[in-house]
Amino acid sequence: MFGIIRPCRHRLSASLHSDWLAHLCGLCLALRDEHGQLARVVTNYDGLVISALVEAQTVRLDRRRQAGPCPLRAMRSTSVAKGSGAQLAAAVSLVLASAKVGDHVEDRDGMFRRATVAKAGKRVAKRWAEQGTRTGSRIGFDTAVLTEAVDRQYEVERAVHLGDSALLATEPTELATAAAFAQTAVLAGRPGNIAPLTEAGKLFGRAAHLLDAVQDLNEDKEAGAWNPLLVTGTDLAEARRLCDDAVLGVRLALKEAEFEDQALVHALLVHELKHAVQNAFGDVHGHQAPVDPNSPKKPTRGPQRGLLAGCGVATALFCSCQYCCASEFHDPWTGQPREGFCHKCDCSDCCSNCDCDCCSCCDGCDCCSGCDCSC
């Protein structure tokens, strides 16, 4: 998981934002309860989609539990997701975080250039992979499909050359996310959903991998690091076409699946995935677009991103738009609202996300919060 689905709270209704936070906190606490405090650092926004998919396919009976006060929730207790959905999300997050760390160690990125740090990184990656495997086995999910996909990634990267399709590089990621999405149908007892969710997961993995490459493009070009767009010579126009096709494919695949309550899943995998593409390519909020890999100009460094050093729930206290929309958060001790990174979330173009022909669901800045369309 790459953490591309980061819904701005101004685009989610109060109930959907509460559900989203319940899955985020549920993932974080599942990691803590089964694997200790350190495991909580792999909490990520995309991982909670797995938990949300399981819940969306089942009748909501005893799917939540009351969590105690947390400093990151202004010392308030709340209802959080529990059960097999949160456990599957935890297993997937651990295995894929292990792969991410292993990839950085392999490439000697950043702090992993130092031999001692790289050695420690290998140990952490190995431990996370083992923990993810244990959690997966408890719910009948063989994480070998994820680790095999990760292992194949290195082979694929070595085999990709200039002129090849960038999709050759995304195939292992597609297989991993397809398996995770399909397992949600197994856990929910919805065998009829396995095929459409496999397709949705495959295309979600494709979009996530490409968007990660687009967001890293400037930095990778400057550093001479491996990037599928640079290696294959794929320009931004083609990358955008591939992302848009993937987003449409996810939307169509979800229409073939049956849900008990699809509101949150629809918001995340239809509207927010499209918004992530728009953000990556600089379509919204005036963000700077990445430099085309074929451009002779020296790239400028894009927005800095990195792994949160602590529980991923921290950013959920703000408006969690990927770049600049954090408008308010609460003091963890007094509970009083404080000003965030900007004075106002500019949601003036949020309605561009709502491309449903069957609904008129945008209302001011609370865009698409009431979208119950079947698109």
C-alpha positions in Angstrom: 0.0 0.0 0.0 1.3 3.4 -0.9 -1.0 5.8 1.1 -2.6 7.6 -1.9 -6.2 7.6 -0.5 -6.2 10.5 1.9 -9.7 12.0 2.0 -10.0 15.6 2.9 -12.6 15.8 5.7 -14.4 18.5 3.8 -15.2 16.0 1.1 -16.6 13.4 3.5 -19.8 13.8 5.5 -19.5 13.6 9.3 -20.7 10.0 9.3 -18.4 8.8 6.6 -15.4 10.6 8.2 -16.3 8.8 11.4 -16.4 5.5 9.7 -13.1 6.2 7.9 -11.5 7.1 11.2 -12.9 4.0 12.8 -11.1 1.8 10.3 -7.9 3.8 10.6 -7.9 3.5 14.4 -9.0 -0.1 14.1 -6.0 -0.9 11.9 -3.6 0.9 14.2 -4.9 -0.9 17.3 -4.9 -4.3 15.6 -1.2 -3.8 14.9 -0.5 -2.8 18.5 -2.5 -5.6 20.1 -1.0 -8.3 18.0 2.5 -7.1 17.4 3.4 -4.3 19.8 3.8 -0.5 19.6 6.5 -0.5 16.8 4.2 -2.2 14.4 1.8 0.8 14.5 4.2 2.8 12.3 2.9 0.8 9.3 -0.6 2.2 9.8 -1.5 3.8 6.4 -4.5 5.2 4.6 -4.7 2.6 1.9 -4.5 -0.3 4.4 -7.8 0.8 6.0 -9.5 0.3 2.6 -9.2 -3.5 3.2 -11.0 -3.2 6.5 -13.7 -1.0 5.0 -14.2 -3.5 2.1 -14.8 -6.4 4.6 -17.3 -4.4 6.6 -19.1 -3.0 3.4 -19.9 -6.6 2.4 -21.3 -7.8 5.7 -24.2 -6.9 7.8 -22.9 -4.6 10.5 -23.4 -6.7 13.6 -20.8 -6.4 16.3 -18.2 -5.1 13.9 -17.0 -2.3 16.1 -15.5 -2.1 19.6 -15.0 0.8 22.0 -11.4 2.0 22.2 -10.1 3.9 25.1 -8.8 7.5 25.2 -5.9 8.3 22.8 -3.8 11.5 22.8 -4.2 11.6 19.0 -8.0 11.7 19.4 -7.8 14.5 22.0 -8.0 11.8 24.8 -11.4 10.8 23.6 -12.7 7.2 23.4 -14.3 6.1 20.1 -15.8 3.2 18.3 -13.2 1.4 16.1 -13.3 -1.4 13.6 -12.4 -4.9 14.8 -12.3 -8.5 13.7 -11.1 -10.1 10.5 -11.2 -7.0 8.4 -8.8 -5.1 10.7 -6.6 -8.2 11.0 -6.4 -8.6 7.2 -5.6 -4.9 6.8 -2.9 -5.3 9.5 -1.4 -8.4 7.7 -1.3 -6.7 4.3 0.1 -3.5 5.8 2.9 -5.3 7.6 4.0 -7.4 4.6 3.9 -4.5 2.1 5.7 -2.2 4.6 8.3 -4.9 4.9 8.7 -4.8 1.1 8.9 -1.0 1.1 11.7 -1.0 3.7 13.4 -3.8 1.8 13.2 -1.8 -1.4 14.8 1.3 0.3 17.6 -0.9 1.7 18.2 -2.5 -1.7 18.4 1.0 -3.3 20.4 2.5 -0.4 17.9 5.4 -0.3 18.3 8.2 2.2 19.3 7.1 5.7 19.6 3.5 4.4 22.9 4.5 2.7 24.6 3.9 6.0 25.5 0.3 6.4 24.4 0.1 10.1 21.0 1.6 9.3 20.6 -0.7 6.3 21.3 -3.7 8.5 18.7 -2.6 11.0 16.3 -2.0 8.2 16.7 -5.5 7.0 15.9 -6.9 10.5 12.8 -4.7 10.8 11.6 -5.7 7.4 12.1 -9.4 8.2 10.2 -9.1 11.5 7.3 -7.3 9.8 7.0 -9.9 7.1 6.9 -12.7 9.8 4.3 -10.8 11.8 2.2 -10.2 8.8 2.4 -13.9 8.0 1.2 -14.9 11.5 -1.7 -12.5 11.4 -2.7 -13.7 8.0 -2.6 -17.3 9.0 -5.1 -16.6 11.8 -7.7 -15.5 9.3 -6.9 -18.0 6.6 -5.0 -15.7 4.3 -1.7 -17.0 2.9 0.5 -14.0 2.7 2.9 -15.9 0.4 1.0 -14.4 -2.5 2.2 -11.0 -1.3 5.8 -11.9 -0.6 6.1 -13.7 -3.9 4.8 -10.6 -5.7 7.4 -8.5 -3.8 10.2 -10.9 -4.7 9.1 -10.8 -8.4 9.3 -7.0 -8.3 13.0 -7.0 -8.2 13.2 -9.4 -11.2 10.7 -7.4 -13.2 12.6 -4.2 -12.6 15.8 -5.7 -13.9 14.0 -6.9 -17.0 12.2 -3.7 -17.9 13.9 -1.5 -20.6 13.4 1.7 -22.5 10.4 1.4 -24.8 8.6 -1.2 -22.7 5.2 -0.6 -21.3 5.2 0.8 -17.7 2.6 -1.8 -16.9 5.3 -4.5 -16.9 6.7 -2.9 -13.8 3.3 -2.6 -12.0 2.3 -6.3 -12.5 3.6 -7.6 -9.1 1.8 -4.8 -7.3 -1.4 -5.5 -9.2 -1.2 -9.2 -8.2 -0.6 -8.3 -4.5 -3.5 -5.9 -4.2 -5.8 -8.1 -6.2 -5.2 -10.9 -3.7 -5.9 -8.6 -0.8 -9.1 -7.3 -2.2 -10.3 -10.8 -3.2 -9.7 -12.0 0.4 -12.2 -9.4 1.7 -14.9 -11.2 -0.2 -13.8 -14.6 1.3 -13.9 -13.2 4.8 -17.3 -11.6 4.2 -18.7 -14.8 2.8 -19.4 -13.3 -0.6 -17.9 -15.7 -3.1 -19.7 -13.8 -5.9 -17.6 -10.8 -5.2 -14.2 -12.5 -5.6 -14.0 -11.9 -9.3 -15.0 -8.2 -9.4 -12.9 -7.3 -6.3 -9.9 -9.1 -7.8 -10.2 -6.9 -10.8 -10.8 -3.8 -8.6 -7.7 -4.7 -6.5 -5.6 -5.2 -9.6 -6.5 -1.8 -11.1 -6.1 -0.1 -7.7 -2.6 -1.5 -7.4 -1.8 -0.3 -10.9 -3.0 3.2 -10.1 -1.2 3.2 -6.8 2.1 2.1 -8.3 1.9 4.6 -11.1 0.9 7.5 -8.8 3.8 6.7 -6.5 6.1 6.8 -9.6 4.7 10.2 -10.7 5.0 11.7 -7.2 8.6 10.5 -7.0 9.5 11.4 -10.5 11.3 14.7 -9.9 13.3 13.4 -7.0 14.2 10.1 -8.7 15.3 11.9 -11.9 17.5 14.2 -9.8 19.0 11.3 -7.8 19.3 8.8 -10.7 17.0 6.4 -8.9 15.0 3.6 -10.5 11.5 4.8 -11.6 9.3 2.9 -14.1 8.4 6.0 -16.0 12.0 7.0 -16.4 13.2 3.5 -17.3 10.5 2.9 -19.9 10.5 6.4 -21.3 6.8 6.8 -20.4 5.7 10.4 -20.6 3.2 12.0 -18.3 0.4 12.0 -20.8 0.6 8.2 -21.1 1.0 7.8 -17.4 -2.1 9.9 -16.9 -4.0 7.8 -19.5 -3.1 4.6 -17.7 -4.2 6.1 -14.3 -7.5 7.3 -15.7 -8.2 3.9 -17.2 -7.4 2.2 -13.9 -9.7 4.6 -12.0 -12.5 3.9 -14.5 -11.9 0.1 -14.2 -12.1 0.2 -10.4 -15.4 2.0 -10.6 -16.9 -0.5 -13.1 -15.6 -3.5 -11.2 -17.2 -2.2 -7.9 -20.5 -2.0 -9.8 -20.4 -5.7 -10.3 -19.9 -6.5 -6.6 -22.7 -6.7 -4.0 -22.4 -4.6 -0.8 -24.5 -4.2 2.3 -23.3 -0.6 2.7 -21.0 0.7 0.0 -21.0 4.4 1.0 -17.5 4.6 2.4 -16.0 2.2 -0.2 -17.6 4.2 -3.0 -16.2 7.5 -1.6 -12.7 6.1 -1.2 -12.3 3.9 -4.3 -14.3 6.0 -6.8 -14.1 9.7 -5.8 -11.0 9.8 -3.6 -9.0 7.6 -6.0 -9.8 10.0 -8.8 -8.9 12.9 -6.6 -5.5 11.3 -5.9 -4.8 11.1 -9.6 -5.8 14.8 -10.0 -3.5 15.7 -7.1 -0.5 13.7 -8.5 -0.8 15.4 -11.9 -1.3 18.9 -10.4 -4.9 19.3 -11.5 -6.3 20.7 -8.2 -5.5 23.2 -5.5 -2.8 24.8 -7.8 -0.2 22.2 -6.9 2.8 22.0 -9.1 2.7 19.2 -11.7 5.7 16.9 -11.9 8.3 17.5 -14.6 7.9 15.3 -17.6 10.7 12.7 -17.7 11.6 13.7 -21.3 12.0 17.3 -20.4 15.6 18.6 -20.6 15.0 21.0 -17.7 16.4 20.2 -14.3 13.5 19.1 -12.1 12.5 20.9 -9.0 12.0 19.0 -5.9 8.3 18.2 -5.3 6.4 17.9 -2.0 8.3 16.0 0.6 6.8 12.7 1.7 7.8 10.1 4.2 6.7 7.5 6.7 5.1 8.8 9.8 7.3 8.3 12.8 4.4 7.0 15.0 0.8 6.1 14.8 -0.7 6.9 11.4 -3.8 8.2 13.2 -2.0 11.5 13.9 -2.8 13.0 10.6 -6.4 11.9 10.9 -6.9 14.7 13.5 -6.4 17.2 10.7 -8.2 17.5 7.4 -6.0 14.8 5.7 -5.9 16.1 2.2 -2.5 15.0 0.7 -1.0 18.5 0.4 -2.4 21.6 2.0 -6.0 21.2 3.3 -5.3 20.7 7.0 -7.6 23.3 8.5 -8.2 22.3 12.1 -7.0 19.9 14.7 -7.6 19.6 18.4 -5.2 20.1 21.2 -4.7 16.5 22.6 -5.0 17.8 26.2 -7.6 20.5 26.2 -9.7 19.3 23.3 -9.8 22.8 21.9 -9.6 23.3 18.1 -6.4 24.8 16.8 -5.6 26.2 13.4 -3.9 23.8 11.1 -1.6 24.2 8.1 -3.8 26.7 6.3 -6.7 28.9 7.2 -9.2 27.5 4.9 -9.6 24.3 2.9 -10.2 25.4 -0.7 -12.7 22.9 -1.8 -14.0 25.1 -4.6 -13.3 22.4 -7.2 -14.1 19.3 -5.2 -17.2 18.8 -7.4 -14.9 17.8 -10.2 -14.7 14.5 -8.4 -18.4 13.8 -8.8 -18.7 12.5 -12.3 -21.8 10.5 -11.6 -24.5 11.0 -14.2 -27.2 9.8 -11.8 -26.8 12.1 -8.8 -26.5 15.7 -7.8 -24.7 15.2 -4.5 -22.4 18.2 -4.1 -23.4 20.8 -1.6 -20.9 23.5 -0.9 -17.7 22.1 0.5 -19.2 18.9 1.7 -18.7 17.5 -1.7 -20.2 14.1 -2.6 -20.8 13.3 1.0 -24.3 12.1 0.2 -23.4 10.3 -3.0 -25.4 7.1 -3.0 -25.2 6.7 -6.8 -24.4 3.3 -8.2 -21.6 4.4 -10.4 
